[in-house]
Amino acid sequence: MNFVELYHGTIIAIGDDTGASDSLLHVHAGLAIMLIARLVTRKSLATPIPFLVVCLAELFNEVMDRLATGSWRPADTGLDVVNTLFWPFMLMIGLRIRRAREIERRKPDGETPS
């Protein structure tokens, strides 16, 4: 058994064993990878680094799917990408907005932003 078959089989087994839909597994995987990336890199979730790790992991997953199935499946791939990246992206943007507001609140009155 080669690596592609092992990877694909493991992914299928996770879905079968949990009973969760493929879409739900992508949502959970995206958030879990983002949190692990945050812990490993020690970068805030408000920075692009943890989100970029999720993007790379999803790219890897879709390439492995392509190698396992022998063809691209655009509708399936697109939905997988959206499900994996949506909430990590929203989390990063929300935290960036919160950080910007906190910085703005800390400025002394009358100070203009540079």
All heavy atoms as an XYZ file, in Angstrom:
891
protein
N       0.850     -1.182      0.000
C       0.000      0.000      0.000
C       0.891      1.240      0.000
O       1.794      1.349      0.806
C      -0.907     -0.009      1.234
C      -1.830      1.178      1.322
S      -2.926      1.196      2.749
C      -4.149      0.018      2.265
N       0.601      2.187     -0.897
C       1.409      3.400     -0.940
C       0.798      4.484     -0.048
O      -0.292      4.327      0.506
C       1.588      3.885     -2.390
C       0.290      4.336     -3.032
O      -0.596      4.853     -2.374
N       0.193      4.137     -4.333
N       1.507      5.599      0.066
C       1.093      6.673      0.963
C      -0.267      7.249      0.581
O      -1.096      7.533      1.447
C       2.159      7.779      0.995
C       1.802      8.906      1.914
C       1.835      8.739      3.291
C       1.405     10.141      1.407
C       1.478      9.776      4.139
C       1.057     11.185      2.251
C       1.102     11.003      3.621
N      -0.512      7.446     -0.718
C      -1.788      8.009     -1.177
C      -2.941      7.104     -0.757
O      -3.955      7.575     -0.221
C      -1.784      8.234     -2.703
C      -3.156      8.653     -3.200
C      -0.734      9.265     -3.099
N      -2.805      5.802     -0.974
C      -3.862      4.858     -0.590
C      -4.065      4.838      0.920
O      -5.200      4.778      1.404
C      -3.533      3.458     -1.100
C      -3.596      3.323     -2.609
C      -3.041      1.995     -3.098
O      -2.437      1.250     -2.287
O      -3.206      1.708     -4.294
N      -2.971      4.876      1.667
C      -3.056      4.890      3.128
C      -3.766      6.150      3.611
O      -4.663      6.081      4.462
C      -1.652      4.798      3.742
C      -1.574      4.831      5.256
C      -2.282      3.615      5.852
C      -0.120      4.878      5.712
N      -3.390      7.296      3.076
C      -4.011      8.565      3.457
C      -5.500      8.546      3.128
O      -6.337      8.853      3.979
C      -3.319      9.736      2.747
C      -3.918     11.077      3.081
C      -3.531     11.759      4.230
C      -4.878     11.673      2.259
C      -4.083     12.988      4.552
C      -5.439     12.899      2.575
C      -5.030     13.552      3.719
O      -5.584     14.764      4.027
N      -5.820      8.193      1.899
C      -7.220      8.178      1.462
C      -8.050      7.187      2.294
O      -9.168      7.506      2.718
C      -7.305      7.840     -0.029
C      -8.670      8.005     -0.604
N      -9.256      9.241     -0.773
C      -9.583      7.105     -1.042
C     -10.464      9.083     -1.289
N     -10.678      7.789     -1.461
N      -7.489      6.021      2.552
C      -8.180      5.025      3.377
C      -8.427      5.517      4.786
O      -9.493      5.268      5.370
N      -7.456      6.232      5.344
C      -7.596      6.780      6.693
C      -8.706      7.824      6.740
O      -9.534      7.826      7.661
C      -6.266      7.396      7.179
O      -5.260      6.382      7.153
C      -6.387      7.981      8.572
N      -8.743      8.685      5.739
C      -9.787      9.715      5.671
C     -11.172      9.078      5.544
O     -12.118      9.475      6.233
C      -9.520     10.686      4.503
C      -8.205     11.444      4.702
C     -10.683     11.650      4.293
C      -8.128     12.270      5.965
N     -11.285      8.077      4.696
C     -12.568      7.371      4.533
C     -12.969      6.694      5.848
O     -14.130      6.752      6.264
C     -12.481      6.336      3.383
C     -12.209      7.029      2.047
C     -13.743      5.483      3.323
C     -13.255      8.007      1.601
N     -12.004      6.074      6.523
C     -12.285      5.387      7.786
C     -12.757      6.365      8.854
O     -13.665      6.047      9.631
C     -11.049      4.634      8.266
N     -12.161      7.552      8.904
C     -12.588      8.561      9.885
C     -14.054      8.911      9.652
O     -14.848      8.975     10.592
C     -11.692      9.810      9.825
C     -10.295      9.483     10.357
C     -12.313     10.971     10.609
C      -9.261     10.569     10.114
N     -14.409      9.129      8.395
C     -15.806      9.432      8.073
C     -16.736      8.293      8.431
O     -17.803      8.499      9.025
N     -16.332      7.079      8.093
C     -17.165      5.913      8.394
C     -17.296      5.683      9.903
O     -18.383      5.399     10.410
C     -16.593      4.659      7.736
C     -16.713      4.679      6.219
O     -17.474      5.517      5.683
O     -16.022      3.863      5.566
N     -16.184      5.812     10.620
C     -16.185      5.541     12.055
C     -16.945      6.588     12.865
O     -17.540      6.267     13.897
C     -14.754      5.427     12.589
C     -14.031      4.187     12.070
O     -14.702      3.295     11.487
O     -12.795      4.109     12.230
N     -16.897      7.838     12.422
C     -17.577      8.893     13.171
C     -19.028      9.062     12.747
O     -19.835      9.571     13.518
C     -16.876     10.252     12.989
O     -16.932     10.623     11.607
C     -15.443     10.217     13.483
N     -19.328      8.671     11.532
C     -20.673      8.875     11.006
C     -20.922     10.316     10.590
O     -22.028     10.665     10.181
N     -19.897     11.155     10.696
C     -20.033     12.573     10.329
C     -19.927     12.719      8.814
O     -19.227     11.959      8.148
C     -18.953     13.404     11.011
N     -20.611     13.715      8.305
C     -20.552     13.977      6.868
C     -19.178     14.521      6.498
O     -18.452     15.065      7.344
C     -21.625     14.985      6.468
O     -21.309     16.273      6.982
N     -18.845     14.388      5.234
C     -17.580     14.912      4.727
C     -17.488     16.421      4.968
O     -16.442     16.928      5.371
C     -17.461     14.597      3.228
C     -16.125     14.995      2.653
O     -15.094     14.488      3.139
O     -16.110     15.822      1.716
N     -18.588     17.125      4.765
C     -18.598     18.577      4.970
C     -18.293     18.944      6.419
O     -17.490     19.844      6.688
C     -19.951     19.163      4.563
O     -20.148     19.032      3.183
N     -18.928     18.243      7.347
C     -18.692     18.523      8.762
C     -17.250     18.198      9.146
O     -16.622     18.946      9.909
C     -19.661     17.727      9.640
C     -19.541     17.951     11.145
C     -19.768     19.417     11.503
C     -20.518     17.059     11.882
N     -16.711     17.129      8.619
C     -15.317     16.782      8.911
C     -14.363     17.855      8.411
O     -13.358     18.158      9.067
C     -14.973     15.417      8.316
C     -15.674     14.231      8.978
C     -15.393     12.956      8.198
C     -15.249     14.080     10.426
N     -14.673     18.454      7.267
C     -13.828     19.541      6.754
C     -13.884     20.755      7.674
O     -12.855     21.395      7.921
C     -14.239     19.921      5.330
C     -13.584     19.070      4.293
N     -12.349     19.366      3.763
C     -13.982     17.929      3.697
C     -12.023     18.445      2.887
N     -12.996     17.544      2.828
N     -15.050     21.075      8.199
C     -15.180     22.204      9.126
C     -14.344     21.946     10.374
O     -13.551     22.801     10.807
C     -16.658     22.451      9.499
C     -16.775     23.478     10.616
C     -17.458     22.896      8.274
N     -14.503     20.761     10.951
C     -13.741     20.421     12.161
C     -12.236     20.397     11.884
O     -11.449     20.897     12.695
C     -14.176     19.059     12.713
C     -15.500     19.084     13.389
N     -15.824     19.956     14.399
C     -16.608     18.325     13.203
C     -17.056     19.743     14.815
N     -17.567     18.758     14.091
N     -11.841     19.822     10.768
C     -10.421     19.743     10.437
C      -9.816     21.130     10.277
O      -8.710     21.394     10.772
C     -10.214     18.924      9.165
N     -10.527     22.029      9.602
C     -10.005     23.388      9.413
C      -9.760     24.089     10.732
O      -8.706     24.700     10.938
N     -10.727     23.992     11.643
C     -10.566     24.642     12.947
C      -9.485     23.965     13.790
O      -8.691     24.638     14.448
C     -11.903     24.651     13.685
C     -12.948     25.604     13.096
C     -14.309     25.362     13.730
C     -12.512     27.054     13.275
N      -9.440     22.641     13.767
C      -8.424     21.920     14.548
C      -7.019     22.241     14.042
O      -6.103     22.492     14.846
C      -8.684     20.414     14.477
N      -6.846     22.252     12.736
C      -5.530     22.560     12.169
C      -5.129     23.988     12.520
O      -3.966     24.253     12.850
C      -5.517     22.321     10.650
C      -5.627     20.818     10.366
C      -4.266     22.914      9.999
C      -5.955     20.467      8.939
N      -6.078     24.909     12.480
C      -5.763     26.298     12.827
C      -5.302     26.412     14.276
O      -4.326     27.103     14.570
C      -6.963     27.200     12.577
C      -6.650     28.668     12.713
S      -8.068     29.654     12.237
C      -7.312     31.266     12.119
N      -5.984     25.726     15.184
C      -5.598     25.791     16.596
C      -4.242     25.114     16.834
O      -3.419     25.615     17.606
C      -6.678     25.166     17.467
C      -7.983     25.961     17.524
C      -9.041     25.197     18.311
C      -7.765     27.339     18.123
N      -4.003     24.002     16.173
C      -2.697     23.336     16.305
C      -1.589     24.231     15.750
O      -0.519     24.363     16.366
C      -2.718     21.959     15.608
C      -3.633     21.004     16.377
C      -1.316     21.393     15.470
C      -3.984     19.728     15.634
N      -1.851     24.870     14.606
C      -0.863     25.783     14.018
C      -0.587     26.947     14.960
O       0.553     27.397     15.091
C      -1.352     26.293     12.667
N      -1.622     27.432     15.632
C      -1.457     28.522     16.591
C      -0.542     28.089     17.736
O       0.351     28.814     18.159
C      -2.839     28.924     17.125
C      -2.934     30.236     17.935
C      -2.230     30.166     19.182
N      -2.340     31.319     20.044
C      -1.307     31.726     20.742
N      -0.133     31.176     20.627
N      -1.432     32.721     21.598
N      -0.752     26.876     18.241
C       0.068     26.381     19.344
C       1.511     26.133     18.915
O       2.449     26.472     19.644
C      -0.532     25.098     19.909
C      -1.893     25.255     20.601
C      -2.472     23.879     20.919
C      -1.761     26.102     21.848
N       1.694     25.550     17.744
C       3.041     25.220     17.265
C       3.832     26.472     16.902
O       5.008     26.599     17.258
C       2.967     24.236     16.069
C       4.313     24.064     15.397
C       2.412     22.893     16.526
N       3.201     27.399     16.191
C       3.915     28.596     15.728
C       3.953     29.700     16.772
O       4.745     30.629     16.650
C       3.260     29.180     14.456
O       1.940     29.654     14.769
C       3.225     28.163     13.327
N       3.074     29.614     17.767
C       2.932     30.647     18.790
C       2.513     31.994     18.197
O       2.746     33.039     18.789
C       4.209     30.807     19.611
C       4.555     29.579     20.397
C       5.766     29.801     21.238
N       6.035     28.613     22.025
C       6.921     28.565     22.979
N       7.622     29.628     23.285
N       7.110     27.451     23.648
N       1.911     31.947     17.026
C       1.395     33.156     16.382
C      -0.085     33.287     16.725
O      -0.824     32.306     16.755
C       1.554     33.088     14.859
C       2.989     33.034     14.400
C       3.681     34.343     14.666
C       5.089     34.322     14.097
N       5.803     35.557     14.365
N      -0.516     34.501     16.938
C      -1.921     34.757     17.250
C      -2.817     34.290     16.116
O      -2.430     34.308     14.946
C      -2.102     36.268     17.462
O      -3.463     36.616     17.447
N      -4.039     33.898     16.475
C      -5.022     33.539     15.452
C      -5.402     34.747     14.603
O      -5.976     34.588     13.533
C      -6.271     32.943     16.101
C      -6.097     31.583     16.769
C      -7.393     31.172     17.463
C      -5.665     30.527     15.772
N      -5.078     35.940     15.064
C      -5.348     37.153     14.300
C      -4.313     37.372     13.194
O      -4.545     38.176     12.302
C      -5.386     38.371     15.222
N      -3.207     36.664     13.253
C      -2.204     36.791     12.189
C      -2.532     35.803     11.079
O      -3.233     34.815     11.295
C      -0.784     36.492     12.723
O      -0.707     35.109     13.079
C      -0.430     37.370     13.916
N      -2.012     36.039      9.883
C      -2.311     35.129      8.770
C      -1.634     33.757      8.874
O      -2.047     32.831      8.183
C      -1.783     35.872      7.541
C      -1.515     37.259      7.958
C      -1.347     37.254      9.437
N      -0.647     33.596      9.719
C       0.147     32.363      9.738
C      -0.701     31.113     10.019
O      -0.666     30.169      9.229
C       1.329     32.475     10.731
C       2.243     33.649     10.363
C       2.107     31.162     10.811
C       2.844     33.589      8.972
N      -1.469     31.041     11.114
C      -2.283     29.835     11.326
C      -3.272     29.579     10.182
O      -3.484     28.433      9.781
C      -2.999     30.114     12.649
C      -2.099     31.053     13.368
C      -1.544     31.933     12.281
N      -3.859     30.650      9.630
C      -4.780     30.477      8.511
C      -4.055     29.928      7.284
O      -4.583     29.058      6.581
C      -5.475     31.801      8.172
C      -6.400     31.685      6.998
C      -7.596     30.996      7.113
C      -6.074     32.241      5.775
C      -8.447     30.860      6.027
C      -6.914     32.113      4.688
C      -8.106     31.422      4.817
N      -2.845     30.402      7.028
C      -2.083     29.895      5.880
C      -1.729     28.424      6.047
O      -1.696     27.673      5.066
C      -0.824     30.736      5.661
C      -1.080     32.151      5.148
C       0.220     32.945      5.101
C      -1.752     32.139      3.794
N      -1.502     27.985      7.279
C      -1.255     26.563      7.530
C      -2.498     25.749      7.160
O      -2.389     24.682      6.548
C      -0.829     26.321      8.999
C      -0.774     24.836      9.313
C       0.522     26.974      9.280
N      -3.680     26.264      7.502
C      -4.924     25.591      7.123
C      -5.039     25.523      5.604
O      -5.404     24.481      5.045
C      -6.162     26.303      7.726
C      -7.454     25.646      7.258
C      -6.095     26.305      9.242
N      -4.701     26.607      4.927
C      -4.739     26.628      3.455
C      -3.813     25.570      2.866
O      -4.195     24.842      1.944
C      -4.355     28.007      2.924
S      -5.545     29.307      3.283
N      -2.601     25.472      3.400
C      -1.650     24.464      2.909
C      -2.139     23.047      3.188
O      -2.006     22.165      2.337
C      -0.274     24.685      3.540
C       0.472     25.928      3.071
C       1.744     26.120      3.897
C       0.798     25.835      1.584
N      -2.709     22.834      4.370
C      -3.234     21.511      4.706
C      -4.380     21.131      3.773
O      -4.476     19.981      3.321
C      -3.685     21.473      6.166
N      -5.250     22.080      3.462
C      -6.366     21.803      2.565
C      -5.868     21.547      1.142
O      -6.378     20.659      0.456
C      -7.387     22.942      2.587
C      -8.535     22.766      1.629
C      -9.339     21.479      1.789
O      -9.197     20.766      2.805
O     -10.109     21.157      0.867
N      -4.872     22.295      0.708
C      -4.276     22.047     -0.608
C      -3.704     20.632     -0.659
O      -3.946     19.888     -1.622
C      -3.188     23.071     -0.911
C      -2.422     22.869     -2.206
C      -3.335     22.974     -3.417
C      -1.277     23.879     -2.298
N      -2.972     20.247      0.378
C      -2.425     18.895      0.453
C      -3.537     17.856      0.378
O      -3.456     16.881     -0.366
C      -1.628     18.725      1.753
C      -1.172     17.315      2.006
C      -0.066     16.802      1.372
C      -1.878     16.498      2.891
C       0.345     15.496      1.601
C      -1.479     15.195      3.123
C      -0.362     14.692      2.482
N      -4.612     18.069      1.150
C      -5.727     17.126      1.169
C      -6.360     16.987     -0.215
O      -6.669     15.872     -0.653
C      -6.776     17.572      2.188
C      -7.939     16.617      2.247
O      -7.796     15.465      2.652
N      -9.099     17.081      1.826
N      -6.563     18.086     -0.899
C      -7.201     18.029     -2.220
C      -6.286     17.382     -3.264
O      -6.762     16.661     -4.142
C      -7.663     19.412     -2.660
C      -8.775     19.978     -1.792
C      -9.954     19.038     -1.610
O     -10.376     18.369     -2.577
O     -10.473     18.956     -0.476
N      -4.994     17.615     -3.166
C      -4.052     16.929     -4.063
C      -4.071     15.430     -3.797
O      -4.079     14.617     -4.735
C      -2.625     17.513     -3.932
C      -1.591     16.641     -4.629
C      -2.587     18.938     -4.485
N      -4.129     15.052     -2.526
C      -4.203     13.627     -2.190
C      -5.509     13.013     -2.704
O      -5.506     11.885     -3.210
C      -4.068     13.422     -0.678
C      -2.719     13.826     -0.127
S      -1.348     12.911     -0.841
C      -1.503     11.397      0.046
N      -6.615     13.753     -2.599
C      -7.882     13.280     -3.160
C      -7.755     13.070     -4.665
O      -8.223     12.068     -5.210
C      -9.016     14.281     -2.901
C      -9.603     14.181     -1.507
O      -9.230     13.254     -0.761
O     -10.442     15.040     -1.169
N      -7.125     14.009     -5.330
C      -6.941     13.927     -6.780
C      -6.110     12.699     -7.142
O      -6.445     11.944     -8.065
C      -6.284     15.210     -7.291
C      -5.627     15.214     -8.659
C      -6.526     14.711     -9.765
N      -5.932     14.798    -11.068
C      -5.356     13.790    -11.706
N      -5.221     12.616    -11.140
N      -4.903     13.939    -12.925
N      -5.055     12.467     -6.414
C      -4.203     11.308     -6.689
C      -4.933      9.998     -6.404
O      -4.756      9.012     -7.128
C      -2.918     11.387     -5.860
C      -1.976     12.544     -6.219
C      -0.831     12.613     -5.216
C      -1.448     12.399     -7.636
N      -5.770      9.992     -5.380
C      -6.492      8.767     -5.010
C      -7.623      8.452     -5.983
O      -7.879      7.277     -6.271
C      -7.043      8.885     -3.591
N      -8.308      9.483     -6.492
C      -9.463      9.248     -7.358
C      -9.123      9.262     -8.837
O      -9.909      8.788     -9.652
C     -10.572     10.298     -7.112
O     -10.059     11.598     -7.413
C     -11.064     10.247     -5.675
N      -7.972      9.820     -9.184
C      -7.551      9.838    -10.578
C      -8.058     11.007    -11.392
O      -7.733     11.130    -12.571
N      -8.871     11.879    -10.783
C      -9.341     13.064    -11.508
C      -9.764     14.137    -10.516
O     -10.046     13.858     -9.353
C     -10.524     12.709    -12.412
O     -11.634     12.329    -11.628
N      -9.813     15.369    -11.018
C     -10.332     16.468    -10.210
C     -11.845     16.406    -10.232
O     -12.444     16.072    -11.245
C      -9.878     17.819    -10.764
C      -8.436     18.094    -10.557
C      -7.476     18.120    -11.522
C      -7.763     18.379     -9.331
N      -6.260     18.401    -10.965
C      -6.402     18.567     -9.626
C      -8.185     18.487     -8.011
C      -5.457     18.860     -8.645
C      -7.242     18.777     -7.037
C      -5.902     18.964     -7.355
N     -12.446     16.732     -9.148
C     -13.902     16.819     -9.034
C     -14.227     18.236     -8.566
O     -14.330     18.492     -7.362
C     -14.415     15.785     -8.047
C     -14.103     14.368     -8.501
C     -14.528     13.362     -7.490
N     -14.209     12.020     -7.982
C     -14.366     10.946     -7.268
N     -14.832     11.025     -6.039
N     -14.060      9.766     -7.774
N     -14.363     19.171     -9.513
C     -14.468     20.594     -9.156
C     -15.564     20.926     -8.141
O     -15.327     21.704     -7.211
C     -14.738     21.284    -10.489
C     -14.162     20.360    -11.519
C     -14.360     18.981    -10.975
N     -16.744     20.371     -8.293
C     -17.827     20.687     -7.351
C     -17.473     20.206     -5.943
O     -17.645     20.944     -4.956
C     -19.132     20.067     -7.820
N     -16.964     18.998     -5.833
C     -16.581     18.431     -4.536
C     -15.401     19.191     -3.941
O     -15.406     19.535     -2.758
C     -16.246     16.945     -4.702
C     -15.891     16.289     -3.377
O     -16.711     16.381     -2.446
O     -14.809     15.682     -3.297
N     -14.407     19.468     -4.775
C     -13.220     20.188     -4.308
C     -13.592     21.586     -3.827
O     -13.138     22.024     -2.767
C     -12.166     20.267     -5.429
O     -11.776     18.943     -5.773
C     -10.944     21.054     -4.989
N     -14.425     22.277     -4.578
C     -14.838     23.629     -4.185
C     -15.555     23.646     -2.856
O     -15.285     24.496     -1.992
N     -16.472     22.715     -2.667
C     -17.202     22.633     -1.402
C     -16.253     22.282     -0.253
O     -16.360     22.853      0.843
C     -18.328     21.599     -1.501
C     -19.277     21.510     -0.315
C     -19.963     22.850     -0.054
C     -20.305     20.418     -0.551
N     -15.317     21.374     -0.494
C     -14.340     21.021      0.539
C     -13.519     22.240      0.955
O     -13.293     22.477      2.151
C     -13.386     19.929      0.038
C     -14.054     18.573     -0.082
O     -15.204     18.417      0.358
O     -13.395     17.665     -0.652
N     -13.066     23.015     -0.019
C     -12.251     24.204      0.268
C     -13.057     25.214      1.080
O     -12.570     25.743      2.085
C     -11.706     24.822     -1.041
C     -11.074     26.185     -0.787
C     -10.702     23.883     -1.701
N     -14.278     25.482      0.676
C     -15.126     26.439      1.402
C     -15.371     25.946      2.826
O     -15.236     26.713      3.789
C     -16.463     26.671      0.658
C     -17.456     27.425      1.525
C     -16.215     27.417     -0.648
N     -15.728     24.685      2.988
C     -16.010     24.148      4.326
C     -14.788     24.182      5.226
O     -14.904     24.412      6.437
C     -16.543     22.721      4.232
C     -17.983     22.683      3.814
O     -18.765     23.565      4.139
N     -18.351     21.657      3.067
N     -13.614     23.960      4.668
C     -12.393     23.942      5.469
C     -11.931     25.344      5.843
O     -11.484     25.571      6.964
C     -11.267     23.217      4.713
O     -11.718     21.903      4.362
C     -10.009     23.106      5.567
N     -12.045     26.283      4.925
C     -11.448     27.602      5.134
C     -12.390     28.659      5.698
O     -11.921     29.654      6.261
C     -10.864     28.123      3.818
C      -9.783     27.261      3.164
C      -9.265     27.936      1.905
C      -8.647     26.955      4.124
N     -13.698     28.483      5.575
C     -14.631     29.548      5.947
C     -14.474     30.000      7.400
O     -14.240     31.183      7.662
C     -16.082     29.123      5.673
C     -17.072     30.196      6.018
C     -17.276     31.257      5.160
C     -17.784     30.158      7.214
C     -18.179     32.268      5.476
C     -18.682     31.158      7.542
C     -18.889     32.216      6.672
N     -14.632     29.105      8.356
C     -14.587     29.529      9.759
C     -13.194     29.944     10.223
O     -13.076     30.932     10.973
C     -15.227     28.491     10.676
C     -16.717     28.529     10.529
C     -17.528     27.562     10.024
C     -17.578     29.640     10.826
N     -18.831     27.997      9.989
C     -18.899     29.267     10.479
C     -17.371     30.910     11.342
C     -19.984     30.118     10.644
C     -18.461     31.756     11.506
C     -19.731     31.360     11.164
N     -12.127     29.277      9.806
C     -10.812     29.823     10.150
C     -10.594     31.241      9.610
O     -10.046     32.105     10.299
C      -9.840     28.821      9.524
C     -10.591     27.530      9.589
C     -12.011     27.918      9.249
N     -11.083     31.509      8.386
C     -10.962     32.847      7.816
C     -11.784     33.855      8.624
O     -11.299     34.944      8.955
C     -11.399     32.845      6.347
C     -11.258     34.180      5.681
C     -10.012     34.662      5.315
C     -12.379     34.957      5.427
C      -9.879     35.897      4.711
C     -12.253     36.199      4.822
C     -11.004     36.672      4.460
N     -13.022     33.494      8.947
C     -13.874     34.392      9.727
C     -13.268     34.666     11.100
O     -13.313     35.801     11.590
C     -15.277     33.786      9.900
C     -16.121     33.773      8.655
S     -16.549     35.429      8.110
C     -15.703     35.488      6.556
N     -12.706     33.644     11.721
C     -12.065     33.803     13.028
C     -10.885     34.762     12.928
O     -10.753     35.681     13.745
C     -11.624     32.435     13.557
C     -11.025     32.371     14.944
C     -12.008     32.887     15.975
C     -10.630     30.938     15.263
N     -10.038     34.576     11.920
C      -8.881     35.448     11.746
C      -9.335     36.899     11.525
O      -8.824     37.819     12.166
C      -8.027     34.996     10.561
C      -6.835     35.902     10.304
S      -5.951     35.532      8.774
C      -7.164     35.977      7.534
N     -10.305     37.118     10.647
C     -10.775     38.473     10.354
C     -11.411     39.100     11.598
O     -11.135     40.263     11.930
C     -11.770     38.462      9.174
C     -11.071     38.024      7.891
C     -12.452     39.818      8.992
C      -9.904     38.888      7.467
N     -12.251     38.353     12.288
C     -12.884     38.874     13.504
C     -11.865     39.281     14.555
O     -11.992     40.340     15.183
N     -10.847     38.467     14.744
C      -9.813     38.788     15.731
C      -8.964     39.970     15.286
O      -8.515     40.771     16.115
C      -8.947     37.563     16.007
C      -9.664     36.442     16.758
C      -8.811     35.184     16.787
C     -10.044     36.882     18.161
N      -8.747     40.118     13.996
C      -7.998     41.272     13.479
C      -8.796     42.559     13.701
O      -8.233     43.592     14.074
C      -7.653     41.096     12.006
C      -6.617     40.008     11.764
C      -6.324     39.823     10.291
N      -5.489     40.895      9.766
C      -4.169     40.959      9.883
N      -3.522     40.003     10.538
N      -3.504     41.946      9.364
N     -10.097     42.507     13.483
C     -10.950     43.673     13.715
C     -10.944     44.037     15.193
O     -10.812     45.214     15.558
C     -12.383     43.412     13.200
C     -12.374     43.355     11.669
C     -13.351     44.468     13.720
C     -13.672     42.833     11.065
N     -11.074     43.018     16.053
C     -11.056     43.280     17.500
C      -9.733     43.909     17.922
O      -9.713     44.872     18.694
C     -11.294     41.991     18.283
C     -11.394     42.254     19.791
C     -11.654     41.013     20.557
N     -10.395     40.307     20.716
C     -10.256     39.182     21.381
N     -11.300     38.608     21.926
N      -9.087     38.608     21.499
N      -8.632     43.393     17.398
C      -7.307     43.932     17.735
C      -7.210     45.392     17.299
O      -6.709     46.244     18.044
C      -6.209     43.102     17.073
C      -4.821     43.653     17.343
C      -3.776     42.886     16.592
N      -3.505     41.631     17.268
C      -2.678     40.712     16.800
N      -2.069     40.889     15.650
N      -2.464     39.607     17.472
N      -7.674     45.711     16.102
C      -7.621     47.089     15.604
C      -8.457     48.018     16.475
O      -8.050     49.152     16.768
C      -8.095     47.140     14.149
N      -9.619     47.562     16.905
C     -10.474     48.381     17.776
C      -9.818     48.608     19.134
O      -9.917     49.698     19.708
C     -11.836     47.727     17.950
C     -12.701     47.849     16.722
C     -14.048     47.222     16.940
N     -14.875     47.371     15.752
C     -15.975     46.688     15.530
N     -16.400     45.798     16.421
N     -16.668     46.877     14.436
N      -9.166     47.591     19.673
C      -8.493     47.743     20.966
C      -7.347     48.739     20.855
O      -7.149     49.559     21.754
C      -7.984     46.392     21.457
C      -9.089     45.483     21.949
C      -8.597     44.080     22.292
O      -7.392     43.784     22.103
O      -9.426     43.275     22.741
N      -6.607     48.695     19.781
C      -5.509     49.647     19.570
C      -6.069     51.057     19.447
O      -5.530     52.002     20.027
C      -4.685     49.262     18.327
C      -3.898     47.986     18.606
C      -3.761     50.396     17.902
C      -3.244     47.367     17.386
N      -7.165     51.194     18.724
C      -7.802     52.516     18.555
C      -8.282     53.062     19.893
O      -8.140     54.244     20.175
C      -8.964     52.398     17.567
C      -9.530     53.713     17.124
C      -8.546     54.572     16.350
O      -7.715     54.019     15.607
O      -8.614     55.807     16.483
N      -8.834     52.211     20.752
C      -9.330     52.648     22.061
C      -8.202     53.092     22.988
O      -8.393     53.926     23.847
C     -10.117     51.527     22.747
C     -11.588     51.568     22.401
C     -12.342     50.556     23.201
N     -12.429     49.396     22.315
C     -12.504     48.144     22.680
N     -12.511     47.834     23.939
N     -12.582     47.176     21.811
N      -7.020     52.526     22.822
C      -5.893     52.847     23.700
C      -5.213     54.154     23.341
O      -4.429     54.668     24.124
C      -4.864     51.721     23.665
C      -5.305     50.525     24.443
C      -4.178     49.533     24.579
N      -4.698     48.231     24.215
C      -4.100     47.332     23.474
N      -2.912     47.581     22.988
N      -4.650     46.191     23.203
N      -5.480     54.703     22.150
C      -4.847     55.951     21.727
C      -5.367     57.107     22.580
O      -6.567     57.198     22.846
C      -5.131     56.232     20.255
C      -4.392     55.326     19.327
C      -4.653     55.714     17.896
C      -3.917     54.767     16.953
N      -4.186     55.075     15.563
N      -4.481     58.010     22.959
C      -4.935     59.207     23.696
C      -5.846     60.058     22.814
O      -5.726     60.067     21.596
C      -3.648     59.967     24.004
C      -2.529     59.012     23.731
C      -3.055     57.971     22.806
N      -6.780     60.763     23.455
C      -7.693     61.631     22.706
C      -6.920     62.659     21.900
O      -5.920     63.210     22.350
C      -8.656     62.356     23.658
C      -9.678     61.420     24.254
O      -9.922     60.356     23.636
O     -10.226     61.726     25.331
N      -7.398     62.906     20.691
C      -6.801     63.917     19.834
C      -5.648     63.427     18.988
O      -5.178     64.140     18.118
N      -5.171     62.223     19.252
C      -4.041     61.701     18.467
C      -4.572     61.180     17.135
O      -5.549     60.444     17.079
C      -3.340     60.579     19.226
C      -2.109     60.070     18.524
C      -1.422     58.986     19.319
O      -1.400     59.086     20.564
O      -0.940     58.031     18.696
N      -3.925     61.571     16.080
C      -4.345     61.094     14.765
C      -3.545     59.846     14.403
O      -2.353     59.764     14.716
C      -4.121     62.166     13.685
O      -2.746     62.532     13.677
C      -4.985     63.385     13.941
N      -4.202     58.907     13.764
C      -3.484     57.686     13.366
C      -2.426     58.002     12.320
O      -2.602     58.875     11.484
C      -4.570     56.775     12.793
C      -5.821     57.568     12.708
C      -5.601     58.878     13.387
N      -1.314     57.322     12.408
C      -0.235     57.555     11.433
C      -0.319     56.601     10.282
O      -0.965     55.640     10.271
C       1.121     57.446     12.099
O       1.216     56.247     12.845
